[in-house]
Amino acid sequence: ANAGILVADMQGNVLADTRRPDRQYANDLPDWSPDGGRIVFHDLFGSEIYRVRADSEALARVTLTPATGESDPKWSPAGGEISFLRAGAGGLDLYVASTNLVNDDGSQSRAVIVGASVADGSTAWSPDGQRIAFASGIDGKVHVVDSATGVTHVVSEADPGIHGFPSWSPDGSKIVLTLSIE
């Protein structure tokens, strides 16, 4: 089945539509840009990240590395970067791409965390856009990484169990997360 991203106003008028009759598509995980002008999303068939203007149907690739499998795109709070996950040898790695400099081949994206086996759907930008919280598939803890330097520290070491789905407080001083004890 095909699945697309639609943007509609409150009167039901479709403003943007990623569905394409000429190919298979399955678009999911949409995320609004902070200014509300663009949407980033994941294409399941190509395992690529795209962005589209909220008022048009013109698609732009953020990545073009289908052999690696990319998912979970998220806008930074300022809108200048998009984080996403890319399949690597040790699981999912965290990448960040500048929204202004990304080439169609994804060559302007940079690795932030490699080998931590980031859990899909677990990334969250801090309100200031300087850090990204994520759940690790290796140790089951929530980590915070500086998006510029890659320096990481664990924020949920005290409790045993699997930690996930971090979310920042509005001022960026705290993180709420889930805890699953088996």
FENKA-V251257 format. One record per pair of residues at least 24 apart in sequence whose C-alpha atoms are under 10 Angstrom apart, sorted by the first residue. I is the first residue (numbers start at 1). J is the second residue. D is the distance in Angstrom with one decimal. If there is no record, write none. Layout:
i = {I;I}
j = {J;J}
d = {D;D}
This chain:
i = {1;1;2;2;2;3;3;3;3;4;4;4;4;5;5;5;5;5;5;5;5;6;6;6;7;7;7;7;7;7;8;8;9;14;14;14;15;15;15;15;15;16;16;16;16;16;16;16;16;17;17;17;17;17;17;17;17;18;18;18;18;18;18;18;18;19;28;28;28;29;29;29;29;29;30;30;30;31;31;31;31;31;32;32;32;33;33;33;33;33;33;33;33;33;34;34;34;34;34;34;35;35;35;36;38;38;39;39;39;40;40;40;40;40;41;41;41;41;41;42;42;42;42;42;42;43;43;43;44;44;44;45;46;47;47;47;48;48;48;48;49;49;49;49;49;50;51;51;60;60;60;61;61;61;61;61;62;62;62;62;62;62;62;62;62;62;62;62;62;63;63;63;63;63;63;63;63;63;64;64;64;64;64;65;65;65;65;66;68;70;70;71;71;72;72;72;72;72;73;73;74;74;74;74;75;75;75;75;76;76;76;76;76;76;76;76;76;77;77;77;77;77;77;78;78;78;79;80;81;81;82;82;83;83;83;83;83;83;83;83;83;84;84;84;84;84;85;85;85;85;85;85;85;85;85;86;86;86;86;86;87;87;87;87;88;88;88;88;89;89;89;90;90;90;90;90;90;90;91;91;91;91;91;91;91;91;91;92;92;92;92;92;92;92;93;93;93;93;94;94;94;94;94;94;94;94;94;95;96;96;110;111;111;112;112;112;112;112;112;112;112;113;113;113;113;113;113;113;114;116;118;118;119;119;120;120;121;121;121;122;122;122;122;122;122;123;123;123;123;124;124;124;124;124;125;125;125;125;126;126;126;126;126;126;126;126;126;127;127;127;127;127;127;128;128;128;129;130;131;132;132;132;133;133;133;133;133;133;134;134;134;134;134;134;135;135;135;135;135;135;135;136;136;136;137;137;137;139;140;140;140;141;141;142;142;142;142;142;144}
j = {25;26;26;27;45;27;28;43;44;28;30;41;43;29;30;39;40;41;42;43;52;30;54;57;39;53;54;55;56;57;54;55;55;54;55;56;53;54;55;56;57;52;53;54;55;56;57;58;59;52;53;54;55;56;57;58;59;43;50;51;52;56;57;58;59;57;71;72;73;71;72;73;74;121;72;73;74;72;73;74;75;82;74;75;79;74;75;76;77;78;79;80;81;82;75;76;77;78;79;80;77;78;79;79;75;79;73;74;75;72;73;74;75;82;71;72;73;74;84;69;70;71;72;73;84;69;70;71;69;70;71;69;70;71;86;87;73;84;86;106;73;82;84;85;106;104;82;99;102;103;104;102;103;104;105;106;97;98;99;100;101;102;103;104;105;106;107;108;109;97;102;103;104;105;106;107;108;109;103;104;105;106;107;104;105;106;107;105;92;94;95;120;121;119;120;121;122;123;121;123;121;123;124;125;99;124;125;129;124;125;126;127;128;129;130;131;132;125;126;127;128;129;130;127;128;129;129;129;109;129;109;125;109;110;111;112;123;124;125;132;147;109;111;120;121;123;111;113;117;118;119;120;121;122;123;111;114;117;118;120;114;115;117;118;114;115;116;117;114;115;117;114;115;116;117;118;137;138;115;116;117;118;119;120;136;137;138;116;117;118;119;120;136;137;117;118;119;120;118;119;120;123;132;134;145;147;150;147;147;148;148;147;150;145;146;147;148;149;150;151;152;145;146;147;149;150;151;152;150;143;142;143;164;165;164;165;164;165;166;163;164;165;166;167;177;164;165;166;167;165;166;167;168;175;166;167;168;172;167;168;169;170;171;172;173;174;175;168;169;170;171;172;173;170;171;172;172;172;172;166;167;168;164;165;166;167;168;175;163;164;165;166;167;177;162;163;164;165;166;177;178;162;163;164;162;163;164;163;164;179;180;177;179;166;175;177;178;179;175}
d = {8.2;7.6;5.2;8.1;9.7;5.6;7.5;9.3;9.4;7.2;10.0;9.8;8.9;9.0;7.3;9.2;9.9;8.1;9.8;9.9;9.5;9.7;9.0;9.5;9.2;9.6;6.5;7.7;9.1;9.8;9.0;9.1;9.8;10.0;8.7;9.5;9.3;6.8;4.9;6.2;8.0;8.0;7.5;5.9;5.5;4.8;5.0;8.5;9.9;9.0;9.9;9.1;9.2;7.6;5.7;9.1;9.7;10.0;9.9;9.8;8.0;9.3;6.3;8.4;7.6;9.0;9.2;9.0;9.8;8.1;6.4;7.1;8.8;9.1;8.7;7.6;8.3;9.2;7.1;6.0;6.8;9.9;8.3;7.2;9.4;8.5;5.7;7.9;8.0;8.5;5.8;9.1;9.7;9.2;7.3;7.8;6.0;6.5;5.7;9.4;9.3;8.5;7.4;9.7;9.7;9.5;9.8;9.4;8.7;9.6;6.5;7.2;7.5;8.2;8.3;7.8;6.2;8.4;9.9;10.0;7.5;5.7;6.8;6.7;9.3;9.8;8.6;8.0;8.7;8.7;8.2;9.6;8.8;6.8;9.2;9.9;9.7;9.9;9.4;9.5;6.9;9.7;8.1;9.8;9.4;10.0;9.9;9.3;9.8;9.8;8.0;8.3;8.1;5.7;8.2;8.1;7.7;9.0;7.6;9.8;9.4;6.1;7.3;6.5;8.0;6.2;9.6;9.2;8.6;8.8;7.6;7.5;6.1;5.7;4.1;7.9;9.0;8.0;8.6;5.9;4.5;5.4;8.6;9.3;6.7;6.9;9.3;9.9;9.8;9.7;9.5;7.6;8.5;9.9;6.7;5.8;8.4;8.0;9.0;9.1;9.8;8.0;7.8;8.0;9.0;9.5;8.1;9.4;8.9;6.1;8.3;8.4;8.7;5.7;8.8;9.6;9.2;7.1;7.7;6.1;6.7;5.5;9.3;8.8;7.9;6.7;9.0;9.4;9.5;8.9;9.1;9.8;9.1;9.6;9.7;9.2;8.4;9.1;8.5;8.8;9.3;9.6;9.8;9.5;9.6;8.5;9.5;9.5;9.7;7.7;8.9;7.4;9.0;9.9;8.9;9.1;9.3;10.0;9.4;9.8;9.7;9.9;8.8;9.5;7.6;7.4;9.8;8.3;8.9;7.3;9.0;7.7;4.9;7.0;5.9;9.4;9.7;9.1;6.6;7.3;4.3;7.0;8.5;9.8;9.7;8.0;8.9;7.4;4.7;5.1;7.0;7.4;9.3;8.7;6.1;6.0;9.1;9.7;6.9;9.8;10.0;8.7;9.4;9.0;9.9;9.7;10.0;9.1;7.8;9.3;9.8;9.5;8.5;7.9;8.3;6.4;7.7;7.7;5.2;8.8;9.6;7.9;9.8;9.1;10.0;6.5;8.9;8.5;9.5;9.6;9.6;9.5;8.0;8.8;10.0;9.5;9.2;7.3;9.7;9.8;6.3;4.7;6.5;9.0;9.7;9.2;7.2;7.0;8.4;8.1;6.4;6.0;7.3;9.7;9.5;8.2;7.6;9.5;8.3;6.0;8.3;8.4;8.6;5.8;9.1;9.6;9.2;7.2;7.9;6.3;6.7;5.7;9.5;9.4;8.3;7.2;9.6;10.0;9.3;9.5;9.8;9.4;9.7;8.9;6.4;7.7;8.2;8.4;9.5;7.5;7.4;6.6;9.3;9.9;8.8;6.5;5.0;6.8;7.3;9.2;9.9;9.1;8.3;8.0;8.9;9.5;9.4;9.1;7.5;9.5;9.6;9.8;9.2;7.1;9.4;7.9;9.5;10.0;9.8}
